[in-house]
Amino acid sequence: FLGGESAGKSLFIRRIKEILQSGGSWDHSVAAEGTLPTIGVELNTVSIGSNRQFNLREIGSALSSKWDTYIPECKDIFFLVDVSDLGSVSSSFVLLYEILGSAHIEGKKVVLCLNKTDLVDGFTLLQVQNFLRLDELLRTKRVEVLRGSCIDGSLCSAAIEWMQAR
């Protein structure tokens, strides 16, 4: 799990774990409190279904210059973007294209997660999609896009479904 500062990576993983542990009936009213920037690397293991386990490795944005050293160990990459902040989108654009240019990306899917879509209107989301050049990325078939929110769990549920299908 990669992404810029405050993109929502820690909450994303926390919500995935909550949804899976509760069987999908987690408490949506619980606020997203206590999330701090990740310094270093966090590793979580989750079970999806009766016999599938996934290791979820979150690499803090402070380590973005070293992300390339972690990519060879990953099967796929989830990249989160905070779409409610256009400044964040611009820095995420640079980081995303650095990852896509990595020699270690071959054979891996990059799941681009547009987070905080509940905080923007349709026009702003369209601007973000144009800014990130999503049409071009989708044509390469190396990138898949999920949209939603970690707060309401919609993005996390979509990610779980994606992992189940993988």
Secondary structure as UniProt FT lines:
FT   STRAND          2..3
FT   TURN            5..6
FT   HELIX           9..22
FT   TURN            23..24
FT   TURN            28..29
FT   STRAND          41..48
FT   TURN            49..51
FT   STRAND          52..59
FT   HELIX           61..66
FT   HELIX           67..70
FT   HELIX           71..73
FT   STRAND          77..82
FT   TURN            83..84
FT   HELIX           86..100
FT   HELIX           103..105
FT   TURN            106..107
FT   STRAND          110..115
FT   HELIX           117..119
FT   HELIX           122..131
FT   TURN            132..133
FT   HELIX           134..140
FT   STRAND          143..147
FT   TURN            150..152
FT   HELIX           154..165
//
